[in-house]
């Protein structure tokens, strides 16, 4: 082996070792500062503004009007077909 080759090999090995040591040192310095703000133990009670509508009840409708008799008939036919034959 030539002296130049040995010198290059030693140079690359040392450069790798220095780079590795630098990475290790930088990884240890990435801790957050001790003055970091922490979230409150209990969050806000309500973050949105409530609407003026009264609370829903079980008997309230969704606003859908009564279906057309033709549509009701078609739905009943399909429902009975599914009950007889399955999906």
N, C-alpha and C positions, 0 to 999 in steps of 0.2 A: 504494500500500500504506500502511496506517496504521502509526503508530509502535508501537502495541500489538502488531500482528501481527509486526512485525520483532523486537520485544523477545522475544516468545514463541518465535519461530523460533531466535533466538540462544540462548535459555535451553535449549531442547530439544537443540540441537546440542552445547552445552557439557555438559549432563547425560549425553548419550550418550558423549561423549569421556571423561568422568570414569569412567563405568561401565565402558567398554572398558579403560581403563588399570588400573582396580581388578581386573578379571578377569585381566589379564595378570600383574599382580603376585601375585595369589593362586595362579595356576597355577605360578609359579616357586617358591613356598614349599612345595609338596606333595612335597618330596623326603623319603625316609625318613631317620631319624636314622642317624648313622654307627655307633651302638652296637647296631644291629639284630643279632639272632642269626642265624647262618647254619646251614644244615643240615650235618650231619657229612659228610665226604667219602665215608665208607662207612657204609651203613645198618646196622641191627642184623642179626646173622647169622640169627636166627630169631625172629619176633615171636609165634608161636603155640606152644602146648604140644603136643608130639607125643603120639600115642596109643600104647597098649601093643600094638597089633596088629602081627604080623610083616609085612614087606613083601610085596606081591602078587607072584605068579609068573604066567607065561603059561599054566600048566596048571591054575591055580585056577579053580573055577567061580564064578559070581556068586551062587550060592545058589538059583538057579532049579531047581525040580524037573523031572523028565522030564514032557513034556506028555502029556495024555490021548491015547490012540490015535486017537480020533475027531478031535481037534483037529489031530493030526499029519497025518491023511488029508486034512482040509480044506486045510491049508497046502500039502501036496504038490500037490493039485488046482489050487489058485490059482497056485502057482509054475509048474506046467507050462502053465497057460492063459496066463500072462504071457509065457512063453518062446515059445509058439506065436503069439499074437495081438499081443503088445506091450501096453504100458500103455493 
